[in-house]
Amino acid sequence: MTYPPQQPGYGQPGYGQQPPIGHTDPYQQPQAAQGQPAYPPQGYTDPYQQQGYQQQPPPAQAGGGSQGWINLDAKFFPLAWILYFFKPKVFINGQQYQAQWNQNQFPVPPGNHHVHVEVPYFLPPKLGPADIQVPVAPGQQVSIEYRAPVWQFSPGALGPAPQPWNGTPILIAIYAVLAVLIICSCALPFIG
């Protein structure tokens, strides 16, 4: 049995052979009228633009340096050692990332990113929530610092380092009142 000679590509159109007459390639883009783009078709409206969303350009190919990083240094006050057992949660543009205390690095595309950090806790259930907008350029590393509050009902501090320990004045006032009460209760037997 003899087979007809085949050209490279095993007889597939586009590899040295012409497609049969009347054949249309399903993967070929339709030709647009002269002076008009082929896509989007006439009458098409983008549902994302109708809802007010801005479309971002697609990221460049790998090796193009289009990725950036957000470096987050998460800290808690040393006397609040119990927070060591509660890991902070990081949300970048609404997407949750599990983080740890100290250094964290998150890869992000270039642009503005909304960063939210909180710590799951007993009371309140979300300790020290803090938010910031972080602009990231292609290939750039942006460093920010999060500090959990000293007083559990205060907000956290998030931004360029160094950040303050929020809630410190409240905690000092509480300790001062406790110290006065202890001194008065100890001095009361001597007065009476």
C-alpha positions in Angstrom: 0.0 0.0 0.0 1.4 3.4 -0.9 0.5 6.7 0.5 0.6 10.1 -1.3 3.5 12.2 -0.3 2.7 14.7 2.5 4.2 18.1 3.2 5.3 19.2 6.6 2.3 19.8 8.9 0.6 16.5 8.0 -1.9 17.9 5.6 -3.3 20.7 7.8 -4.2 24.0 6.1 -1.6 26.7 6.8 1.3 24.3 6.7 2.1 24.5 3.0 -1.3 23.5 1.8 -4.2 25.6 0.7 -7.6 25.1 2.4 -10.3 23.5 0.3 -12.5 25.9 -1.6 -15.4 27.2 0.5 -13.7 26.4 3.8 -13.6 29.0 6.5 -11.3 29.0 9.4 -13.3 29.2 12.7 -10.4 30.8 14.4 -9.8 33.6 11.9 -11.0 37.0 13.0 -13.8 38.5 10.8 -12.7 41.2 8.4 -14.0 44.6 9.3 -15.3 47.2 6.8 -12.6 49.5 5.7 -12.0 52.2 8.4 -13.8 50.3 11.2 -12.4 48.1 13.9 -13.4 44.4 13.8 -14.2 44.4 17.6 -16.4 45.3 19.4 -19.3 44.7 17.1 -21.7 47.6 16.4 -24.2 48.1 19.2 -22.1 46.4 21.8 -21.9 48.0 25.3 -19.4 46.9 27.9 -21.3 45.9 31.1 -18.3 46.9 33.3 -18.3 50.4 31.9 -22.0 50.7 32.4 -21.5 50.0 36.2 -18.8 52.6 36.5 -15.8 50.3 36.5 -12.6 51.4 34.8 -10.9 48.8 32.7 -7.2 48.3 33.5 -4.8 47.5 30.7 -3.7 43.9 30.6 -0.4 43.2 32.4 2.7 43.0 30.3 4.3 39.6 29.5 6.6 38.0 32.0 10.0 39.6 32.1 8.4 43.0 31.2 8.9 44.3 34.8 5.1 45.0 35.1 4.8 43.5 38.6 5.2 45.5 41.8 5.2 44.5 45.5 3.7 45.8 48.7 6.0 45.1 51.7 4.1 45.2 54.9 5.8 45.2 58.3 3.1 44.2 60.9 3.9 44.9 64.6 2.2 44.8 67.9 3.1 46.4 71.3 5.4 44.0 73.2 3.2 44.1 76.3 0.3 42.9 74.2 2.0 39.5 73.7 -1.3 37.7 73.4 -1.5 39.1 69.9 1.3 36.8 68.9 -1.4 34.0 68.7 -3.6 36.1 66.4 -2.3 36.5 62.9 -3.2 39.7 61.0 -5.5 39.6 58.0 -4.6 41.7 54.9 -7.1 42.6 52.2 -5.7 44.1 49.0 -8.5 45.3 46.7 -10.9 43.1 48.6 -8.9 39.9 48.2 -7.8 38.4 51.5 -4.2 37.3 52.3 -3.0 35.5 55.4 -0.1 37.4 56.9 2.2 37.1 59.8 3.7 39.5 62.3 6.9 41.1 61.0 7.7 41.2 57.3 5.2 40.3 54.5 5.5 40.7 50.8 2.5 40.7 48.4 2.9 40.8 44.5 0.5 43.2 42.9 0.0 44.7 39.4 0.9 48.4 38.9 -1.7 50.9 39.9 -3.5 52.1 43.1 -4.4 49.4 45.6 -6.7 49.6 48.6 -5.0 47.9 51.6 -7.0 46.9 54.7 -5.4 45.3 57.7 -7.2 43.9 60.8 -6.5 41.3 63.5 -9.2 38.7 64.4 -9.7 38.9 68.2 -12.2 38.1 71.0 -13.6 41.5 71.8 -13.8 43.3 69.5 -13.9 40.6 66.9 -11.8 42.8 64.5 -8.9 44.5 66.4 -7.3 47.6 65.0 -8.8 47.9 61.5 -6.8 50.3 59.3 -7.0 51.3 55.6 -4.7 53.0 53.1 -4.4 53.6 49.3 -1.0 52.4 48.0 0.2 53.5 44.5 2.6 50.9 43.0 4.6 51.6 39.8 5.9 48.7 37.6 8.8 46.9 39.3 8.5 49.1 42.4 8.5 47.8 46.0 6.4 50.0 48.4 7.0 49.5 52.1 4.3 50.2 54.6 4.0 49.5 58.3 1.0 48.3 60.4 0.9 48.7 64.1 -1.8 47.1 66.1 -3.3 49.5 68.7 -2.3 49.5 72.4 -5.9 50.0 73.5 -8.0 47.3 71.8 -10.9 49.6 70.9 -8.6 52.0 69.0 -8.0 51.8 65.3 -4.7 50.5 64.0 -2.0 52.6 62.3 -1.1 51.9 58.7 1.2 53.9 56.4 4.9 54.7 55.8 7.1 53.8 58.8 7.3 54.7 61.6 3.6 54.6 62.6 2.3 55.6 66.1 1.0 53.2 68.7 -2.7 54.2 68.7 -4.5 54.1 72.0 -1.5 54.9 74.1 -3.1 58.0 75.9 -6.2 56.0 76.8 -4.1 53.2 78.3 -2.0 55.6 80.2 -5.1 57.3 81.6 -6.6 53.9 82.7 -3.3 53.0 84.4 -3.2 56.4 86.1 -6.7 55.9 87.5 -5.9 52.4 88.7 -2.7 53.7 90.4 -4.7 56.5 92.2 -7.3 53.9 93.3 -4.6 51.6 94.7 -2.8 54.4 96.5 -6.1 55.7 98.0 -7.1 52.2 99.1 -3.7 51.6 100.7 -3.7 55.1 102.4 -7.3 54.7 103.7 -6.4 52.6 106.7 -3.8 55.2 107.8 -6.3 58.1 107.5 -9.1 56.4 109.5 
